[in-house]
Amino acid sequence: MDYRRTVEDRADLLLTTAFNDNEYIILASRFSGQQVLIETNGIKFFECESALEYLYKQRWIDKKDTKGEVFILTDLGIKKARTLKFI
């Protein structure tokens, strides 16, 4: 299995789920042991930190706080999510 493809697939799912959130918000919470819980539109994602980083590097999301726990879709992210919804 191609790891990169898996990250991109998870990123696409995370992006389209955040697109369905009224405020386009993604929350990332760190727990002991460095496990990260990512949540958007009432859906929880585990083991998706790489997908979140991928979205940030693509400039499809931006940090909304200084801790890196709250993210928001950018205009580019909204455009990308719209294209994914029609594929």
C-alpha positions as CSV (number, residue, x, y, z in Angstrom):
1,M,0.0,0.0,0.0
2,D,1.3,3.5,-0.9
3,Y,1.5,5.5,2.4
4,R,1.4,8.8,0.5
5,R,-1.9,7.8,-1.2
6,T,-3.4,6.9,2.2
7,V,-2.4,10.3,3.6
8,E,-4.0,12.0,0.6
9,D,-7.2,9.9,0.9
10,R,-7.5,10.8,4.6
11,A,-6.8,14.4,3.8
12,D,-9.6,14.4,1.2
13,L,-12.0,12.9,3.7
14,L,-11.0,15.4,6.4
15,L,-11.3,18.3,4.0
16,T,-14.8,17.3,2.7
17,T,-16.0,16.7,6.2
18,A,-14.8,20.1,7.3
19,F,-16.4,21.6,4.2
20,N,-19.8,20.3,5.6
21,D,-19.2,22.1,8.9
22,N,-21.0,25.4,9.0
23,E,-17.9,27.3,10.1
24,Y,-15.3,25.2,8.2
25,I,-13.5,24.4,11.5
26,I,-11.2,21.5,12.3
27,L,-10.1,20.9,15.9
28,A,-7.0,19.0,16.9
29,S,-6.6,17.9,20.5
30,R,-3.4,16.3,21.9
31,F,-3.6,13.7,24.6
32,S,-1.0,12.0,26.7
33,G,1.2,9.8,24.7
34,Q,1.0,12.4,21.8
35,Q,-2.2,10.8,20.4
36,V,-4.0,13.4,18.4
37,L,-7.8,13.5,18.1
38,I,-9.1,15.5,15.1
39,E,-12.7,16.5,15.0
40,T,-14.8,18.4,12.5
41,N,-18.5,18.5,11.8
42,G,-19.2,16.3,14.8
43,I,-17.0,13.5,13.4
44,K,-13.8,12.3,15.2
45,F,-10.7,11.2,13.3
46,F,-7.9,9.2,14.9
47,E,-4.4,8.7,13.4
48,C,-5.0,11.5,10.9
49,E,-2.3,14.0,12.0
50,S,-0.4,13.4,8.8
51,A,-3.5,14.2,6.8
52,L,-3.9,17.5,8.8
53,E,-0.3,18.4,8.1
54,Y,-0.8,17.6,4.4
55,L,-3.8,20.0,4.3
56,Y,-1.8,22.7,6.0
57,K,1.2,22.3,3.6
58,Q,-1.2,22.4,0.6
59,R,-2.6,25.7,2.1
60,W,-6.1,24.2,2.2
61,I,-6.4,25.0,5.9
62,D,-4.8,27.7,8.1
63,K,-4.2,27.9,11.9
64,K,-6.9,29.9,13.7
65,D,-5.0,29.9,17.0
66,T,-1.5,30.1,18.2
67,K,-1.4,26.6,19.7
68,G,-2.3,24.8,16.4
69,E,-5.4,23.3,17.8
70,V,-8.0,25.1,15.7
71,F,-7.9,25.2,11.9
72,I,-10.1,26.7,9.3
73,L,-10.5,26.0,5.6
74,T,-8.9,28.6,3.4
75,D,-10.5,29.8,0.1
76,L,-8.2,27.3,-1.7
77,G,-9.4,24.5,0.7
78,I,-13.0,25.4,0.0
79,K,-12.4,25.2,-3.7
80,K,-10.7,21.9,-3.4
81,A,-13.5,20.5,-1.2
82,R,-16.0,21.5,-3.8
83,T,-14.2,19.7,-6.6
84,L,-13.9,16.6,-4.4
85,K,-17.6,16.6,-3.7
86,F,-18.3,16.3,-7.5
87,I,-15.8,13.5,-8.3
